[in-house]
Amino acid sequence: MTFKTTLRWSDVTPHSAYLNRRQIMAAAAAAVVARPALAKSKYSTDDAPNTYEQITTYNNYYEFGVGKEDPSANAGDLKTSPWKVKVDGMVDKPGDYDLGDLISGLPIEERIYRFRCVEAWSMIIPWQGFQLSGLLDKLGVQPSAKYVAFETLLRPSEMPGQKQSILEWPYREGLRLDEAMNPLTLMATGLYDKPLPNQNGAPIRLVVPWKYGFKGVKAIVRITLTDKMPPTTWNMMASNEYGFYANVNPDVDHPRWSQASERRIGAGLFAGRQDTLMFNGYGDEVASLYAGMDLRANF
Ligand code: MTE
């Protein structure tokens, strides 16, 4: 990977000091539970993470309003337990699963990922989650399947944004099967050593670090294996602006703004913008998925 910063604090501090710093940070973020440190992932970026405060108060989640602070203000009443996920389509083990049963046995890791929003801002987020590939293997994907489709909960009583037709509800996203099976593709259930806050997509959301953030569908209640490219919310809304692939690409501008650079949330007034990297810096892992494809046409 071609990340710009070379060292993370864990590389220059002994493990015990690292844990202490982690604990201090967690305390600063008002953590209440101490949990064992998770395995560090080789896929984590070296960039310093954004704060818990930044990650949980600057969100896009239109079910709770269109303002960046609306989700943290309005998502508190969403009931995320019990939680059912319907699995259907071209899969050996379809069903209506309790979330705990669905994900039991899948190894949870911490993955510190770059997160690049299509609106040209970015963050570094320490997610906890498991590889989507592990879940798909457990469910038994049938050979005819070519795509995975995801749906968010539809519950206007607890998601006030759904009482308005800002988007076509429920929020929908999808991946090509090989994208879904890539080891970078994560199902997140936590961040910063804590369960996922509602505003970030509790209890389970998708994280695809080489794609724009809107692919990261939150509060997932349905996973469908299909042989057809699934309709996706932002593409249905404005197909000339948001494609199915949504790969981070500094060379392909959004029709209304440049994607060549980004503003790192929390970097400070004088930090300036930084260059956006092809595939958000994950090209070594994912460029081969798109070999021979015209990325201008398949944006
Ligand atoms: N999922 C649902 N259900 N509804 C949304 O409005 N917004 C998307 C994505 N997932 C969205 C969603 C967009 S545009 C972004 S940038 C990310 O969530 C933001 O994730 P974060 O708030 O955890 O940073």
Residues whose N, C-alpha, C, O or C-beta is under 5 A from the ligand:
A	BS01	MTE	I55 Y58 N59 N60 Y61 Y62 E63 C117 T152 Y171 Q199 N200 G213 F214 G216 V217 K218
